[in-house]
Structures are given as structure tokens and as C-alpha cells.
């Protein structure tokens, strides 16, 4: 499945250099209703769900993508006002979680959860994949990550940061396969900047975007290859 991850030019270059993508923690996502799509007007349910969310936050993270790159609002919100890029990934279908956009909160089978004394994987999947319908323009795809399986680094504030590895090789074992990069309409990132963060054995397909002349859409031009110039010894991880 081909999906798109919007980011600033700075973070795109870091992803290329370190061959990894930061995993977002559930408690840090930008929607305050994240993981709160269930109706929890009942106080007991609210307490249990909050505890379940905190437990889940310690075990899981997500990486957020979009189904396409054509919506200009996505570039404005997530790619530094069209100055950033969209990283193009191919991921296995079974790793892709499509968001279900709903106008109302759903009813969770709290009685069943009470009998089990906990919420379980099916509850987690529904909670992580349901958002308010106003977010529907994003057409979001998520990839869940078990934090214990991923590289962890401590940032300057002493906080744990987790990463998902990515590969540019079609034969690589990583779930995230980087297959392209699309420059925003205002992006000043040059091919040489991209090449400087790729290994000498890498070739990355790149496209430039422009405003469509007949619709409110962003479209991409012809693909051109950018060949890497960096040696293996230059690799350096920084948060």
C-alpha cells in the first residue's frame, strides 16, 4: 500500500540520514479526543478508559500517514505551509489501519470489559481507529508500533523517544519502505540537500508539486532520481 507522511524539510532530512521515523505517542497526538471516541459519560467508564489509555500509551505508539497528497490543507497543516515534503512509503496491507470517521461517539461494551476486568485488543483497535468526522479530509492511515520492539533514545529533556526503521531497499525487512519524496510547492530543499543525506548506494525518486490550474488540488510533476553521496561512516543518530 502506498501512503504519504507529511513533514518539514528539516525532519525529512533527519529521516533520510538516520533511516528512521519518529513514532508518535498516543498521549501526544494533536486531537484532544484521541482515544476518547467512545461514549464515556458514565464516571466509572471514564476512569477505566483513562487508565486503559495511559497503559496503552506506555506500550504502543503510532505513525500517521495519508492516503494521498493532493489536499492543500494537509500541506498547510503538516508540511510547514507547503515548505516541507511528503515522504512516500510502501507498507504491508496488514500493517495499515484506516481511520473510521464518525459524527458521534460509539458505544463501547463496557459490561463485557467489566466482566474481563479490563479492555482488550479489539477495544484498542476500535479506539485507535475512530475519529470525529471533521477530520475526514485527512483520509488518515495509521501504523501501530509496539514500543518494546523499537529503538529508544533519550532526548535533551530526558524523555524517551521511539523510532521505526525505514529502508530504501526493496528487499529490506523493515515494514516502512521509502519509495519516494514529494517536495512542497514552496519547498526550497534542493536535490543536492537530499543527496547529501542518502547513502552512495541509494537512489530516491523525487517529484516537485505545483497548484493545479483547474482545481483546488496539489499535483506532482515528473519523477526524477536523486542519487546519494554519503558514506556509511557518516551515519549519525541525533534526536
Backbone as CSV, one residue per row, in Angstrom:
resi,resn,N_x,N_y,N_z,CA_x,CA_y,CA_z,C_x,C_y,C_z
1,UNK,0.844,-1.196,0.000,0.000,0.000,0.000,0.878,1.245,0.000
2,UNK,0.600,2.183,-0.892,1.351,3.428,-0.969,0.659,4.492,-0.121
3,UNK,1.416,5.127,0.777,0.879,6.147,1.673,1.883,7.291,1.790
4,UNK,1.440,8.416,2.385,2.234,9.639,2.406,2.348,10.184,3.831
5,UNK,3.561,10.559,4.188,3.835,11.127,5.511,4.347,12.554,5.324
6,UNK,3.554,13.530,5.774,3.921,14.935,5.619,4.819,15.378,6.769
7,UNK,5.839,16.156,6.446,6.765,16.621,7.471,7.529,17.837,6.960
8,UNK,8.248,18.492,7.854,9.082,19.629,7.461,10.320,19.129,6.729
9,UNK,10.989,20.010,6.025,12.225,19.642,5.329,13.293,19.180,6.314
10,UNK,13.357,19.857,7.460,14.362,19.506,8.470,14.199,18.061,8.929
11,UNK,12.967,17.678,9.277,12.740,16.327,9.778,12.813,15.287,8.666
12,UNK,12.511,15.698,7.443,12.658,14.775,6.314,14.120,14.406,6.121
13,UNK,14.999,15.399,6.210,16.429,15.129,6.051,16.952,14.251,7.185
14,UNK,16.460,14.459,8.399,16.869,13.617,9.524,16.404,12.176,9.310
15,UNK,15.190,12.019,8.760,14.685,10.677,8.490,15.540,9.970,7.448
16,UNK,15.975,10.711,6.427,16.831,10.131,5.392,18.201,9.778,5.960
17,UNK,18.756,10.674,6.749,20.090,10.469,7.300,20.134,9.282,8.252
18,UNK,19.148,9.226,9.153,19.161,8.198,10.192,18.376,6.950,9.804
19,UNK,17.697,7.012,8.673,16.908,5.887,8.159,15.908,5.399,9.206
20,UNK,15.155,6.335,9.725,14.148,6.006,10.719,13.131,7.134,10.811
21,UNK,11.970,6.821,11.368,10.886,7.783,11.515,10.423,7.763,12.966
22,UNK,10.182,8.938,13.509,9.757,9.030,14.904,8.350,8.462,15.071
23,UNK,8.167,7.708,16.140,6.862,7.156,16.492,6.151,8.136,17.420
24,UNK,4.910,8.480,17.094,4.132,9.398,17.927,3.521,8.642,19.101
25,UNK,3.592,9.228,20.279,2.963,8.636,21.457,1.487,9.016,21.479
26,UNK,0.649,8.129,21.944,-0.795,8.338,21.905,-1.207,9.574,22.693
27,UNK,-0.577,9.808,23.841,-0.938,10.969,24.670,-0.449,12.297,24.090
28,UNK,0.300,12.248,22.982,0.850,13.471,22.399,0.217,13.824,21.052
29,UNK,-0.740,13.022,20.584,-1.371,13.297,19.295,-2.201,14.579,19.381
30,UNK,-2.386,15.243,18.220,-2.934,16.603,18.239,-4.446,16.695,18.409
31,UNK,-5.147,15.579,18.403,-6.590,15.588,18.617,-6.874,15.307,20.094
32,UNK,-7.479,16.251,20.833,-7.750,16.025,22.258,-8.743,14.887,22.499
33,UNK,-9.499,14.504,21.460,-10.441,13.401,21.580,-9.794,12.070,21.206
34,UNK,-8.482,12.071,20.966,-7.781,10.842,20.624,-7.970,9.806,21.719
35,UNK,-8.405,8.614,21.289,-8.629,7.506,22.209,-9.851,7.752,23.098
36,UNK,-10.599,8.803,22.794,-11.784,9.135,23.585,-13.027,9.138,22.701
37,UNK,-13.015,8.314,21.645,-14.144,8.285,20.719,-15.331,7.517,21.280
38,UNK,-15.117,6.776,22.347,-16.217,6.051,22.977,-17.015,6.991,23.881
39,UNK,-18.284,6.704,24.003,-19.147,7.469,24.911,-18.817,7.046,26.347
40,UNK,-18.223,7.963,27.113,-17.905,7.608,28.499,-18.498,8.635,29.463
41,UNK,-19.785,8.943,29.230,-20.479,9.857,30.133,-20.612,9.252,31.525
42,UNK,-20.605,7.921,31.595,-20.612,7.247,32.893,-19.244,7.413,33.551
43,UNK,-19.225,7.857,34.811,-17.968,8.173,35.506,-17.059,6.956,35.631
44,UNK,-17.636,5.803,35.916,-16.827,4.599,36.083,-16.152,4.222,34.763
45,UNK,-16.911,4.332,33.676,-16.346,4.043,32.352,-15.219,5.005,32.033
46,UNK,-15.423,6.270,32.353,-14.415,7.290,32.074,-13.110,6.978,32.801
47,UNK,-13.189,6.584,34.043,-11.995,6.256,34.820,-11.273,5.058,34.222
48,UNK,-12.042,4.023,33.861,-11.443,2.817,33.285,-10.791,3.106,31.932
49,UNK,-11.469,3.903,31.120,-10.914,4.232,29.805,-9.647,5.068,29.918
50,UNK,-9.634,5.990,30.860,-8.448,6.823,31.056,-7.261,5.965,31.493
51,UNK,-7.532,5.014,32.375,-6.470,4.113,32.817,-5.980,3.250,31.656
52,UNK,-6.914,2.780,30.815,-6.562,1.960,29.657,-5.740,2.767,28.654
53,UNK,-6.107,4.032,28.469,-5.350,4.898,27.560,-3.919,5.080,28.061
54,UNK,-3.750,5.308,29.351,-2.405,5.506,29.910,-1.563,4.229,29.802
55,UNK,-2.209,3.080,30.031,-1.495,1.814,29.878,-1.065,1.611,28.425
56,UNK,-1.980,1.922,27.514,-1.691,1.762,26.083,-0.576,2.699,25.646
57,UNK,-0.570,3.903,26.195,0.463,4.875,25.845,1.862,4.377,26.200
58,UNK,1.960,3.556,27.232,3.256,3.013,27.638,3.699,1.838,26.773
59,UNK,2.762,1.248,26.050,3.078,0.051,25.259,3.089,0.289,23.755
60,UNK,2.286,1.248,23.284,2.123,1.434,21.850,2.373,2.885,21.439
61,UNK,2.708,3.046,20.165,2.760,4.346,19.532,2.215,4.195,18.124
62,UNK,2.083,5.296,17.402,1.564,5.237,16.030,2.400,6.126,15.124
63,UNK,2.398,5.781,13.849,2.920,6.664,12.812,1.753,6.981,11.895
64,UNK,1.574,8.258,11.605,0.401,8.707,10.860,0.758,9.033,9.405
65,UNK,-0.096,8.566,8.507,0.077,8.784,7.072,-1.251,9.239,6.478
66,UNK,-1.227,9.577,5.203,-2.444,9.915,4.472,-2.527,9.064,3.204
67,UNK,-3.754,8.867,2.725,-3.955,8.060,1.525,-3.439,8.755,0.268
68,UNK,-3.460,10.094,0.256,-2.966,10.815,-0.920,-2.346,12.141,-0.501
69,UNK,-1.759,12.837,-1.449,-1.050,14.083,-1.154,-1.726,15.295,-1.799
70,UNK,-2.910,15.134,-2.380,-3.494,16.181,-3.224,-4.145,17.338,-2.464
71,UNK,-4.538,17.119,-1.215,-5.265,18.148,-0.466,-4.299,19.237,0.019
72,UNK,-4.509,20.496,-0.372,-3.592,21.563,0.057,-3.613,21.821,1.553
73,UNK,-4.722,21.464,2.227,-4.810,21.678,3.671,-3.803,20.779,4.401
74,UNK,-3.593,19.571,3.900,-2.613,18.672,4.513,-1.221,19.280,4.463
75,UNK,-0.876,19.859,3.328,0.435,20.504,3.187,0.544,21.707,4.121
76,UNK,-0.545,22.443,4.277,-0.527,23.624,5.150,-0.356,23.231,6.611
77,UNK,-1.048,22.177,7.040,-1.039,21.775,8.451,0.177,20.955,8.845
78,UNK,0.637,20.086,7.948,1.629,19.083,8.349,2.954,19.147,7.594
79,UNK,3.057,20.007,6.621,4.299,20.104,5.853,4.804,21.549,5.826
80,UNK,4.725,22.200,6.995,5.328,23.525,7.155,4.821,24.509,6.109
81,UNK,3.501,24.541,5.926,2.919,25.513,4.993,3.420,25.342,3.573
82,UNK,3.490,24.094,3.106,3.945,23.751,1.742,5.452,23.917,1.563
83,UNK,6.169,24.253,2.645,7.626,24.365,2.549,8.312,23.022,2.818
84,UNK,7.548,22.053,3.317,8.095,20.741,3.627,7.911,19.755,2.494
85,UNK,7.820,18.480,2.872,7.739,17.418,1.867,6.725,16.368,2.311
86,UNK,6.391,15.499,1.372,5.652,14.274,1.673,6.585,13.109,1.372
87,UNK,6.880,12.316,2.388,7.659,11.102,2.181,6.699,10.004,1.737
88,UNK,7.053,9.319,0.669,6.184,8.302,0.090,6.657,6.925,0.565
89,UNK,5.757,6.187,1.219,6.106,4.876,1.751,5.224,3.792,1.159
90,UNK,5.798,2.610,1.115,5.013,1.411,0.841,5.043,0.564,2.101
91,UNK,3.849,0.206,2.604,3.780,-0.632,3.804,2.874,-1.833,3.515
92,UNK,3.051,-2.930,4.244,2.173,-4.094,4.055,0.723,-3.738,4.388
93,UNK,-0.218,-4.307,3.644,-1.634,-4.039,3.878,-2.044,-4.370,5.310
94,UNK,-1.473,-5.432,5.871,-1.887,-5.833,7.215,-1.348,-4.922,8.309
95,UNK,-0.473,-3.984,7.948,0.038,-3.008,8.913,-0.766,-1.698,8.876
96,UNK,-1.601,-1.535,7.855,-2.316,-0.281,7.646,-3.655,-0.278,8.377
97,UNK,-3.872,0.731,9.212,-5.137,0.905,9.922,-5.821,2.147,9.362
98,UNK,-6.916,1.940,8.655,-7.667,3.068,8.095,-8.551,3.676,9.182
99,UNK,-8.531,4.994,9.263,-9.339,5.682,10.275,-10.805,5.696,9.852
100,UNK,-11.664,5.416,10.811,-13.110,5.430,10.612,-13.652,6.735,11.200
101,UNK,-14.161,7.619,10.350,-14.627,8.934,10.784,-16.120,8.889,11.086
102,UNK,-16.476,9.304,12.321,-17.852,9.204,12.782,-18.351,10.534,13.338
103,UNK,-19.640,10.849,13.129,-20.182,12.105,13.667,-20.498,12.035,15.155
104,UNK,-20.644,10.823,15.695,-20.976,10.641,17.103,-20.032,9.628,17.742
105,UNK,-19.914,9.703,19.046,-19.119,8.716,19.755,-19.812,7.352,19.707
106,UNK,-19.014,6.301,19.694,-19.588,4.961,19.645,-19.778,4.411,21.059
107,UNK,-20.646,3.412,21.157,-20.909,2.749,22.434,-19.949,1.580,22.599
108,UNK,-19.169,1.610,23.643,-18.248,0.513,23.944,-18.945,-0.469,24.887
109,UNK,-18.712,-1.745,24.665,-19.332,-2.764,25.511,-18.610,-2.807,26.858
110,UNK,-18.983,-1.866,27.693,-18.314,-1.716,28.978,-18.626,-2.886,29.912
111,UNK,-19.859,-3.427,29.806,-20.227,-4.555,30.665,-19.311,-5.746,30.411
112,UNK,-19.029,-6.013,29.138,-18.126,-7.123,28.798,-16.732,-6.849,29.332
113,UNK,-16.294,-5.593,29.216,-14.973,-5.224,29.724,-14.912,-5.377,31.243
114,UNK,-16.000,-5.044,31.912,-16.039,-5.176,33.368,-15.916,-6.648,33.785
115,UNK,-16.588,-7.525,33.020,-16.510,-8.954,33.332,-15.094,-9.474,33.166
116,UNK,-14.398,-8.909,32.166,-12.997,-9.305,31.948,-12.054,-8.576,32.892
117,UNK,-12.590,-7.531,33.552,-11.795,-6.656,34.429,-10.784,-5.828,33.642
118,UNK,-10.952,-5.745,32.337,-10.043,-4.919,31.527,-10.603,-4.777,30.118
119,UNK,-10.040,-3.804,29.366,-10.309,-3.698,27.946,-9.271,-4.538,27.216
120,UNK,-9.557,-4.928,25.970,-8.640,-5.812,25.266,-8.297,-5.291,23.876
121,UNK,-7.622,-6.146,23.083,-7.068,-5.727,21.789,-8.129,-5.183,20.847
122,UNK,-9.303,-5.820,20.806,-10.364,-5.347,19.909,-10.837,-3.952,20.306
123,UNK,-10.895,-3.684,21.619,-11.256,-2.345,22.094,-10.186,-1.334,21.669
124,UNK,-8.931,-1.741,21.802,-7.824,-0.872,21.407,-7.920,-0.511,19.934
125,UNK,-8.181,-1.497,19.074,-8.261,-1.240,17.636,-9.372,-0.262,17.301
126,UNK,-10.520,-0.407,17.969,-11.629,0.498,17.697,-11.338,1.903,18.199
127,UNK,-10.724,2.001,19.368,-10.414,3.311,19.936,-9.358,4.063,19.119
128,UNK,-8.358,3.334,18.631,-7.263,3.994,17.916,-7.650,4.336,16.479
129,UNK,-8.739,3.724,15.972,-9.094,3.920,14.559,-10.363,4.737,14.353
130,UNK,-10.901,5.319,15.431,-12.129,6.114,15.305,-11.849,7.572,15.649
131,UNK,-12.257,8.467,14.736,-12.095,9.907,14.959,-13.371,10.635,14.529
132,UNK,-13.489,11.859,14.995,-14.635,12.710,14.641,-14.613,13.002,13.142
133,UNK,-15.799,13.067,12.549,-15.938,13.176,11.097,-15.281,14.427,10.510
134,UNK,-15.106,15.483,11.296,-14.468,16.699,10.771,-13.015,16.471,10.359
135,UNK,-12.405,15.407,10.879,-11.034,15.076,10.497,-10.979,14.284,9.182
136,UNK,-12.118,14.032,8.592,-12.185,13.139,7.442,-11.358,13.553,6.242
137,UNK,-11.082,14.860,6.095,-10.296,15.323,4.949,-8.893,14.714,4.936
138,UNK,-8.415,14.281,6.118,-7.063,13.726,6.201,-6.939,12.359,5.531
139,UNK,-8.046,11.596,5.521,-8.017,10.228,4.974,-6.798,9.489,5.536
140,UNK,-6.764,9.477,6.848,-5.571,9.003,7.560,-5.436,7.482,7.576
141,UNK,-4.201,7.052,7.464,-3.815,5.662,7.651,-2.798,5.632,8.787
142,UNK,-2.964,4.695,9.710,-2.031,4.600,10.831,-1.315,3.250,10.832
143,UNK,-0.117,3.272,11.389,0.608,2.042,11.636,0.896,1.985,13.131
144,UNK,0.391,0.942,13.793,0.629,0.766,15.226,2.011,0.167,15.446
145,UNK,2.672,0.612,16.501,4.020,0.136,16.804,4.091,-0.308,18.264
146,UNK,4.560,-1.515,18.500,4.837,-1.972,19.861,6.165,-1.346,20.293
147,UNK,6.126,-0.477,21.266,7.315,0.287,21.642,8.469,-0.601,22.080
148,UNK,8.163,-1.724,22.693,9.230,-2.603,23.183,10.057,-3.200,22.042
149,UNK,9.512,-3.172,20.829,10.214,-3.730,19.668,11.042,-2.692,18.920
150,UNK,11.081,-1.461,19.407,11.683,-0.376,18.641,12.822,0.311,19.392
151,UNK,13.658,0.946,18.587,14.805,1.673,19.121,14.326,2.854,19.954
152,UNK,14.918,3.014,21.128,14.550,4.100,22.034,15.763,4.976,22.305
153,UNK,15.538,6.281,22.318,16.609,7.227,22.609,16.078,8.278,23.577
154,UNK,16.942,8.791,24.430,16.559,9.835,25.385,16.878,11.194,24.776
155,UNK,15.877,12.076,24.707,16.105,13.392,24.111,16.708,14.363,25.127
156,UNK,16.868,15.617,24.718,17.523,16.622,25.552,16.745,16.918,26.835
157,UNK,15.440,16.604,26.838,14.615,16.855,28.027,14.500,15.613,28.904
158,UNK,15.271,14.580,28.565,15.241,13.359,29.352,14.051,12.467,29.077
159,UNK,13.397,12.690,27.943,12.201,11.945,27.595,12.518,10.834,26.606
160,UNK,11.838,9.695,26.725,12.041,8.579,25.811,11.398,8.871,24.457
161,UNK,12.173,8.669,23.393,11.676,8.847,22.032,11.926,7.539,21.285
162,UNK,10.881,7.043,20.602,10.974,5.770,19.896,10.948,5.993,18.386
163,UNK,11.606,5.077,17.654,11.728,5.216,16.206,11.415,3.905,15.499
164,UNK,10.835,4.047,14.310,10.618,2.922,13.397,11.663,3.007,12.288
165,UNK,12.361,1.916,12.044,13.369,1.899,10.984,12.698,1.934,9.617
166,UNK,13.384,2.535,8.659,12.892,2.533,7.279,14.016,2.087,6.363
167,UNK,13.638,1.579,5.216,14.633,1.142,4.240,14.295,1.703,2.872
168,UNK,15.333,1.871,2.069,15.149,2.262,0.675,15.320,1.066,-0.257
169,UNK,15.659,-0.087,0.322,15.881,-1.276,-0.477,14.604,-2.095,-0.551
170,UNK,14.232,-2.527,-1.737,13.002,-3.306,-1.918,13.079,-4.641,-1.196
171,UNK,14.304,-5.126,-0.955,14.474,-6.432,-0.310,14.631,-6.306,1.202
172,UNK,14.573,-5.107,1.746,14.760,-4.907,3.175,13.637,-5.519,3.995
173,UNK,13.912,-5.767,5.272,12.929,-6.396,6.152,12.050,-5.378,6.878
174,UNK,12.386,-4.110,6.804,11.617,-3.083,7.504,10.224,-2.940,6.903
175,UNK,9.230,-2.733,7.783,7.853,-2.556,7.308,7.712,-1.278,6.499
176,UNK,8.490,-0.247,6.869,8.451,1.029,6.156,9.466,1.022,5.012
177,UNK,8.980,1.058,3.789,9.871,1.140,2.639,9.679,2.509,1.980
178,UNK,10.727,3.332,2.016,10.663,4.660,1.426,10.825,4.533,-0.088
179,UNK,9.796,4.933,-0.822,9.819,4.758,-2.278,9.776,6.084,-3.033
180,UNK,9.774,7.205,-2.306,9.761,8.489,-2.991,9.705,9.665,-2.036
181,UNK,9.900,10.844,-2.577,9.821,12.104,-1.824,9.191,13.142,-2.735
182,UNK,8.190,13.851,-2.213,7.497,14.889,-2.990,7.727,16.234,-2.314
183,UNK,8.311,17.154,-3.045,8.614,18.475,-2.499,7.381,19.369,-2.562
184,UNK,7.143,20.122,-1.456,6.030,21.053,-1.431,6.210,22.189,-2.420
185,UNK,5.107,22.879,-2.718,5.128,23.949,-3.722,6.038,25.106,-3.311
186,UNK,6.274,25.280,-2.000,7.155,26.353,-1.514,8.468,25.802,-0.949
187,UNK,8.735,24.536,-1.188,9.914,23.887,-0.611,11.186,24.367,-1.304
188,UNK,12.177,24.785,-0.492,13.453,25.227,-1.069,14.541,24.165,-0.918
189,UNK,14.110,22.949,-0.566,15.037,21.832,-0.466,15.538,21.460,-1.861
190,UNK,16.848,21.468,-2.035,17.433,21.184,-3.349,17.786,19.701,-3.465
191,UNK,17.859,19.193,-4.692,18.283,17.792,-4.871,19.615,17.489,-4.186
192,UNK,20.523,18.459,-4.181,21.820,18.247,-3.526,21.653,18.064,-2.019
193,UNK,20.678,18.765,-1.421,20.416,18.608,0.015,19.930,17.190,0.318
194,UNK,19.066,16.693,-0.547,18.540,15.335,-0.384,19.659,14.321,-0.584
195,UNK,20.447,14.513,-1.633,21.541,13.583,-1.948,22.552,13.496,-0.807
196,UNK,22.776,14.607,-0.110,23.782,14.634,0.952,23.400,13.762,2.142
197,UNK,22.103,13.424,2.286,21.662,12.592,3.406,21.378,11.150,2.983
198,UNK,21.555,10.842,1.703,21.384,9.475,1.213,22.738,8.797,1.099
199,UNK,22.745,7.494,1.320,23.978,6.741,1.118,24.325,6.677,-0.367
200,UNK,25.595,6.473,-0.639,26.065,6.455,-2.022,25.397,5.358,-2.851
201,UNK,24.887,4.325,-2.188,24.228,3.231,-2.915,22.736,3.502,-3.145
202,UNK,22.226,4.611,-2.604,20.790,4.904,-2.666,20.422,5.724,-3.898
203,UNK,19.223,5.467,-4.408,18.591,6.323,-5.407,17.149,6.527,-4.971
204,UNK,16.755,7.790,-4.805,15.408,8.098,-4.329,14.633,8.853,-5.408
205,UNK,13.470,8.352,-5.821,12.633,9.087,-6.777,12.036,10.332,-6.118
206,UNK,12.149,11.481,-6.783,11.684,12.759,-6.237,10.736,13.418,-7.249
207,UNK,9.726,14.107,-6.715,8.801,14.881,-7.547,8.619,16.273,-6.942
208,UNK,8.310,17.227,-7.786,8.005,18.586,-7.354,6.511,18.837,-7.554
209,UNK,5.903,19.566,-6.615,4.469,19.836,-6.709,4.197,21.233,-7.239
210,UNK,2.993,21.412,-7.666,2.507,22.738,-8.087,0.997,22.777,-7.857
211,UNK,0.429,23.974,-7.887,-1.013,24.134,-7.761,-1.665,23.775,-9.085
212,UNK,-2.694,22.939,-9.025,-3.416,22.582,-10.245,-4.121,23.816,-10.783
213,UNK,-4.100,23.982,-12.085,-4.666,25.186,-12.707,-6.183,25.149,-12.817
214,UNK,-6.807,23.990,-12.605,-8.254,23.885,-12.801,-9.004,23.370,-11.570
215,UNK,-8.308,23.152,-10.445,-8.974,22.656,-9.240,-8.186,23.095,-8.011
216,UNK,-8.805,22.892,-6.844,-8.113,23.179,-5.587,-7.319,21.952,-5.153
217,UNK,-6.386,21.537,-5.981,-5.588,20.366,-5.671,-4.111,20.637,-5.896
218,UNK,-3.313,19.856,-5.187,-1.868,19.855,-5.390,-1.537,18.673,-6.292
219,UNK,-0.764,18.914,-7.328,-0.367,17.825,-8.217,1.156,17.789,-8.326
220,UNK,1.670,16.626,-8.653,3.119,16.431,-8.736,3.543,16.250,-10.192
221,UNK,4.762,16.719,-10.477,5.303,16.612,-11.826,6.013,15.294,-12.055
222,UNK,6.821,15.271,-13.075,7.554,14.064,-13.440,8.539,13.659,-12.337
223,UNK,8.731,12.364,-12.209,9.685,11.826,-11.245,11.107,11.912,-11.790
224,UNK,12.042,12.322,-10.921,13.450,12.320,-11.312,14.269,11.690,-10.188
225,UNK,15.336,10.993,-10.511,16.113,10.290,-9.482,17.124,11.212,-8.800
226,UNK,17.287,11.028,-7.504,18.346,11.697,-6.749,19.249,10.607,-6.183
227,UNK,20.501,10.644,-6.552,21.467,9.637,-6.127,22.233,10.113,-4.898
228,UNK,22.387,9.224,-3.925,23.062,9.569,-2.677,24.563,9.725,-2.834
229,UNK,25.170,10.456,-1.893,26.612,10.704,-1.938,27.284,10.407,-0.602
230,UNK,26.511,10.060,0.417,27.067,9.934,1.763,27.700,8.560,1.963
231,UNK,28.789,8.532,2.689,29.432,7.268,3.016,28.781,6.659,4.246
232,UNK,28.945,5.366,4.459,28.378,4.681,5.609,28.920,5.248,6.906
233,UNK,30.167,5.645,6.935,30.801,6.119,8.166,30.227,7.451,8.644
234,UNK,29.505,8.154,7.751,28.969,9.467,8.132,27.655,9.368,8.893
235,UNK,27.135,8.137,9.046,25.828,7.960,9.694,25.906,8.369,11.167
236,UNK,24.932,9.160,11.599,24.936,9.655,12.991,23.523,9.850,13.464
237,UNK,23.167,9.277,14.626,21.840,9.434,15.187,21.808,10.642,16.123
238,UNK,20.833,11.517,15.887,20.605,12.629,16.800,19.088,12.784,16.941
239,UNK,18.621,13.046,18.151,17.185,13.245,18.373,16.834,14.681,18.049
